[in-house]
Amino acid sequence: MEQTEAKEIYQMGVEALNDCDYRMAGAYFKNAAKMNYKPAIAALEKLILEGKYKNVQSKQTLSSNTESKELFEKGVDYYNGRNNTKIDYVKAFECFLSSSIDGYAFAMNWLGYCYEYGKGTKKNLDSAFGWYEKAANENVANAIYHLGRLYYDGKGVQQDYNKAFGLFKKACDLRESLAYEYLADCYFYGQGTKINYEKALQFYLKVKPRGVIEYQIGCIYARGLSTGSDYPKAAEHFQKGVDFGHASSMNNLGALYYNGEGVQKDYNKAFELFKKASDLGDTTAHGWLADCYYYGNGAKKDYQKALQLYLKAKSSRHNEGQIGYIYEHGLGTPIDINKAIEHYQKGVDLGCTGCMHNLGTLYYKGEGCQKDYNKAFELFKKASDLGEIAAHGWLADCYYYGNGTKKDYQKALQLYLKAKSNGHNEAQIGRIYESGQDVKKNLTEALNWYKKANESGEDCKADIERINNLLNKKPENKSIDKTKVETKANSNKPIKAYEGDKPYIFVSYSHADSKAVKEVLQMLINQGYRIWFDEGIRAGSSWTENLMNHIKNASHFIFFLSRHSINSKYCLKELRFADRRNKIIIPICIENVNVSDEIDFLLGEVQMLFKNNLEKEEFMEKFNSSNHIEICSR
């Protein structure tokens, strides 16, 4: 009987609704709802959430009307199982709904919560948002906080950090403790407001302690985000996070022990903390634990374990560089240059200057990959510009030899002077000052650098002796005149391959051109140049090994171009080998030829000497101006 009456009242509400008389429709629906007529309850709730029916009671009415409050309290009993009441989310929901329909703001907040998490009803984020908003408009602090969460997470509404921040701030002003953490996060990450670590710390310290909160506080102290770095306080809060079982706190406390910041350096404690955090799946801790195994800090060195952990770790500049280095040098695993390049490239993409340098050296040397001076130069340049000291010397070599860029001895000198002090770099500085290429010639300065290089382990004894001789006597005039050349040529000194410790020139040629080649060699020997060619190979010795060793030890490499030599696989092998060893190559054409793309690439921008088109004195003048050729002269 009651349901029939409720249905009739509900129908009257529908008619009023069709006439857009929302006040009357709401009144009819409310009466039917009190008879527990579900269509009326749904219709009334819809009107309320759409703002077409205002049901919120005035404070005066609400204080005198205890029915709505009692319904709400009963709902809380059902929800929490308090006051000897068994938990029953369905009944709790019904109580909150009835109390909310009566306009009780606190019930609206709980009703929103039921809708958000599907407690006693189907999950409905739209309804959750609507009821939270109703309660928030009545200054219910907890509802303001929940509404802020929905905006912050983008649940049931478009994500809006600005609105979320405003709501969290309002909730905090009303002393809603649950909002403190969210407001702190807003200040920490700059969400909806400017980053303000001091205010973030202020609110994190108000939050009930737990792992993630102690971690955030520790990070602020460790990084000096609020005031200055305070590692002891950071260690204190990270330790509290560890006590809560928080993995990131374990990792960060481990880092403090590893570096001795705020605590006594202790690799063993660091290792234990990294191990715990890593076992809990913390990807940052994988990298730190890998470092322990790699360097043997707190654990025995184990490159295999280090590699496994680096590969599991969060990708970072450091980790990618370590992986690349392990694969390049075969530490605990077979050498794999392709994998080394892959991980170095990942490190380069993340801005790792060490990876730029290491990848550049692979391309420069062409060991395990295609030699590419252009790529090497780009990588060295980028690393050098970012302050990577190791890259300065390699970039200087590029400018010095013209590999991947135009020769520029001034830039080379500037970079060698900035580079890490070592024998090679110091010897190169000496050569630049000795030759006076693009800089003022200074033999005294050259001698000083050769001495430094020699002390650093680079064999520069011959260079030191040569400069001392030049400083102690008037330098010979290398200008060539026709009569001098003819006189020396007529001396017909026998051609003999040089054997000794001083810088010399290796000669590559086709035996089919012996007559033309030996004519040039005779001229060079007459001018005092130290020459080695294959007639210097002793009987019974390995031909290939002898050639390789003499190319390695030579400072300069002459390649005689003819139709025979450019088609000789042996001559081409020698040229490739010299190029890989960064020898100064002097190409001499003894007849007009069209070279292959490969030979053209190997010779690069080196100026060719056309012996067949030059007079003897002109040829010798051009030869004598070759890069640092004077070091091969007696």
Secondary structure as UniProt FT lines:
FT   HELIX           2..18
FT   TURN            19..20
FT   HELIX           22..34
FT   TURN            35..36
FT   HELIX           38..49
FT   TURN            50..51
FT   HELIX           59..64
FT   HELIX           66..80
FT   TURN            83..84
FT   HELIX           89..101
FT   TURN            102..103
FT   HELIX           105..117
FT   HELIX           125..137
FT   TURN            138..139
FT   HELIX           141..153
FT   HELIX           161..173
FT   TURN            174..175
FT   HELIX           178..189
FT   HELIX           197..204
FT   TURN            205..206
FT   HELIX           211..223
FT   HELIX           231..243
FT   TURN            244..245
FT   HELIX           247..259
FT   HELIX           267..279
FT   TURN            280..281
FT   HELIX           283..295
FT   HELIX           303..312
FT   HELIX           317..329
FT   HELIX           337..349
FT   TURN            350..351
FT   HELIX           353..365
FT   HELIX           373..385
FT   TURN            386..387
FT   HELIX           389..401
FT   HELIX           409..418
FT   HELIX           423..435
FT   HELIX           443..455
FT   TURN            456..457
FT   HELIX           461..472
FT   HELIX           482..491
FT   STRAND          505..508
FT   HELIX           511..513
FT   HELIX           514..526
FT   TURN            527..528
FT   STRAND          531..532
FT   HELIX           534..536
FT   TURN            539..540
FT   HELIX           543..553
FT   STRAND          556..561
FT   TURN            563..564
FT   HELIX           565..567
FT   HELIX           569..580
FT   TURN            581..582
FT   STRAND          584..589
FT   HELIX           597..603
FT   TURN            604..605
FT   STRAND          609..610
FT   HELIX           611..613
FT   HELIX           616..624
FT   TURN            627..628
FT   HELIX           629..632
//
